[in-house]
Amino acid sequence: VHAMGGEQAPANLDDLIRLRVAAMPTAERAVLEMLAVAGQPLERNVLNATIGEEIGNAVLALRSENMIRSRVLADSTSAHEALDASHDRFREAVLASMTDVDRRARHLRLAVALEDLDRGDPEILAAHYAAAGEPLRAAEHAVAAAANASEALAFDHAARLYGFALELHPSISNADELRVQLADALTRAGRGFEAAPI
């Protein structure tokens, strides 16, 4: 299929999205890539911190093209605007168009921004640091998330997170202690047979 002027027309929607993203100004592409990497709504101040420049015009342009949407995230003390890709298809196409190096760099910038702004749940931080190729930092956050899960009596989840931490960084300084905590979480989850070999 050829477009007017003899150029090859996009074969499908994903190709069309990738072509559109490639033609975007740098700030718009950066916003869309960061939202794709985040995989969930991001507060505007976190997005600003990850990109390092004013994103107001980029956000307006992306909203006008229906590529992103905003919503209000509220807690007991405040409300914040959060931005997200307007469709999973956009997110997936943008992720597919990024190089591994770019994806890792975006994950790292996001993890650092979330941590600096004290906006990161330890499990989310662990996932982003792992995707950024930072296994020690990821393991440390996975351990914190596992401890939170244990405190909440979510022992299956805690066991998965302790296992994730040990998988990420088997030589972590407190590996023996983590194996004990993993075995304890498995036992409390009713999976003692899996704890025995640990």
C-alpha positions in Angstrom: 0.0 0.0 0.0 1.4 3.4 -1.0 0.4 6.8 0.3 0.2 9.8 -1.9 3.6 10.8 -3.2 4.7 7.2 -3.5 5.7 6.8 0.1 5.0 3.5 1.9 1.8 3.8 3.9 1.7 2.5 7.5 0.7 -1.2 7.5 -1.3 -1.0 10.8 -2.2 1.2 13.7 1.0 0.4 15.6 3.1 1.5 12.7 1.0 4.7 12.4 1.5 5.5 16.1 5.3 4.8 15.8 5.5 7.2 12.8 3.6 9.9 14.6 5.7 9.6 17.8 8.9 9.7 15.7 7.8 12.9 14.1 6.9 14.6 17.5 8.9 17.4 19.0 11.3 16.2 21.6 9.3 17.3 24.7 6.1 15.6 23.5 8.0 12.4 22.7 9.7 12.5 26.1 6.3 12.9 27.9 4.7 10.0 26.0 7.8 7.8 26.4 7.8 8.4 30.2 4.1 7.7 30.5 4.6 4.5 28.5 7.4 3.3 30.7 5.5 4.2 33.9 2.6 2.0 32.9 0.3 3.9 35.2 -0.8 7.5 35.8 2.0 9.9 36.8 1.6 13.0 38.9 2.5 16.0 36.8 5.3 17.1 39.2 6.9 13.6 38.9 6.7 13.8 35.2 8.3 17.3 35.2 11.1 16.0 37.4 11.8 13.0 35.0 11.9 15.2 31.9 13.8 18.1 33.4 12.0 20.8 31.5 8.6 22.5 31.4 6.1 20.1 29.9 3.0 22.4 29.8 2.9 22.9 26.0 3.8 19.2 25.3 0.9 18.1 27.6 -1.5 20.4 25.8 -0.4 19.2 22.4 -0.7 15.5 23.4 -4.1 16.1 25.0 -5.4 17.8 21.9 -4.4 14.7 19.9 -6.1 12.5 22.5 -2.8 10.6 23.1 -2.8 11.3 26.8 -5.5 12.0 29.4 -5.5 13.5 32.8 -7.3 12.6 36.0 -7.3 13.7 39.6 -5.6 11.5 42.2 -6.8 12.4 45.7 -5.9 11.3 49.1 -7.1 12.5 52.5 -5.0 15.7 52.4 -4.7 16.8 48.8 -5.5 16.2 45.1 -3.0 16.0 42.3 -3.3 16.0 38.5 -2.0 12.8 37.0 -1.3 12.1 33.4 -1.6 8.8 31.6 -1.5 7.4 28.0 -5.1 7.5 26.7 -5.0 3.9 25.5 -2.9 0.9 26.1 -2.3 0.6 22.4 -0.5 3.9 22.5 1.6 2.8 25.4 2.5 -0.5 23.8 3.4 1.1 20.4 5.6 3.7 22.1 7.4 1.1 24.2 8.0 -1.0 21.1 9.5 2.0 19.3 12.0 2.7 22.1 15.5 1.2 22.2 16.5 -0.9 25.2 19.0 1.8 26.2 16.3 4.5 26.1 13.8 2.3 28.0 16.4 1.6 30.8 17.3 5.3 31.0 13.6 6.3 31.3 13.0 3.7 34.0 16.0 5.0 36.0 14.9 8.6 35.7 11.5 7.7 36.8 12.7 5.6 39.8 15.0 8.4 40.9 12.3 11.1 40.6 9.8 9.0 42.5 12.3 8.4 45.3 13.4 12.0 45.4 9.9 13.2 45.6 9.0 10.6 48.2 6.2 9.3 45.8 7.4 5.8 45.3 5.9 2.6 46.7 8.9 0.3 47.3 7.5 -2.4 45.0 7.1 0.1 42.1 10.6 1.4 42.8 12.0 -2.1 42.7 10.3 -2.8 39.4 11.7 0.5 37.8 15.2 0.0 39.2 15.2 -3.6 37.9 14.0 -2.5 34.5 16.8 0.2 34.6 19.5 -2.4 35.1 20.1 -1.4 38.8 19.8 -4.8 40.6 21.1 -3.8 44.0 18.8 -0.8 44.3 15.9 -2.9 43.0 16.7 -5.6 45.5 16.8 -3.1 48.4 13.3 -1.8 47.5 12.0 -5.3 46.9 13.1 -6.2 50.5 11.3 -3.1 51.8 8.1 -4.0 49.9 8.4 -7.6 51.2 8.6 -6.3 54.8 5.5 -4.2 54.1 3.6 -7.2 52.7 4.6 -9.3 55.7 3.3 -6.6 58.1 0.0 -6.6 56.2 -0.1 -10.5 56.5 0.2 -10.9 52.7 2.7 -13.7 53.1 2.4 -15.1 49.5 3.2 -11.6 48.2 6.0 -11.2 50.7 7.6 -14.5 49.6 7.5 -13.5 46.0 9.2 -10.2 46.8 11.9 -11.8 48.9 12.5 -14.2 46.1 12.6 -11.4 43.6 15.2 -9.5 45.7 17.4 -12.6 46.0 17.0 -13.3 42.3 18.0 -9.7 41.4 21.1 -9.6 43.7 22.0 -13.1 45.0 25.1 -11.7 46.8 23.3 -8.9 48.6 24.9 -8.3 52.0 22.0 -9.7 54.0 21.2 -12.6 51.7 21.2 -15.2 54.5 18.8 -13.1 56.5 16.6 -12.7 53.4 16.5 -16.5 52.8 15.3 -16.9 56.4 12.6 -14.3 55.8 11.6 -15.9 52.6 11.3 -19.3 54.3 9.2 -17.7 57.1 6.9 -16.0 54.6 6.4 -19.3 52.7 5.7 -21.1 55.9 3.2 -18.5 57.1 1.5 -18.7 53.6 1.0 -22.4 54.1 3.8 -23.3 51.7 6.2 -24.9 54.2 7.2 -27.6 51.7 8.7 -24.9 49.5 10.5 -23.4 52.5 12.2 -26.6 53.5 15.0 -26.5 50.9 15.8 -22.8 51.6 
